[in-house]
Amino acid sequence: MGWLFSHRSRRELIAALIQTDDTEHYQHVTLAHALRGNVLWSVVQSTPKDPAKVAKTVIHCILMQGSGGSWGYKAMDESVQPCYYSCPKSYLTMAPVISPEWREKVLAHHQRRYPQRGVIKEGSQ
């Protein structure tokens, strides 16, 4: 997917991206969101209106950019293994694992960035 430019300000774009989206078949609710520069991370729960279907929760990585007086975005989710790893660690527990490899890179990013926080390894408690 390419970039979609549709908002005059960064703030308007963020508000639009995190608002509840009620479509004919689903309701998409942002459970959490965080900004890391011009990367918007969010955890979104999509609940189908058909009771026979199951709700899904997914981590989204949305790149944002300003150009020509408007702001645009490019949306991805964990399934495409985005090459961005600043996702808040707490989000990893909020959605089922889709890409273990990507999540390992997120954890490695946080370990490099915040080594003083340490990592508790299994069996070392």
C-alpha positions, 0 to 999 in steps of 0.5 A: 500500500502507498501513502494516503494524504488527507489531513491538514495537520498531524494532530487531525491525522492522529485523531482520525487514525485512533477513533473508533471506526464503525463499518457495515461488518466490523467495529474497530476500536483502538485499545492503546496508542503511542507516538514514537516520532512520526510512527504511531503504534496502536493496538486495535480490536476488530469486532465483527457484527456477525456473532458467528465470527471472532474478534481479532486484536492486532498491533498496527504500525502507522508511518506519518509524514507531512508534505505540501501542507497536508499529512499522510500515512502508511499503515501496516500491521504485525503480519507484514513484519514492519522494519520498525521496532519502537513498539511499546513492549506492553503492546506485545501482551495485548494482541496474539502473536502473529510474527514471533520474529518481529516481536523478538526484534522489538524486544531486542530494540528495547534491550539495546535502548534501555539496557539498565532495565534488564531482562528477566530470563526464564529460570533466573528468578 
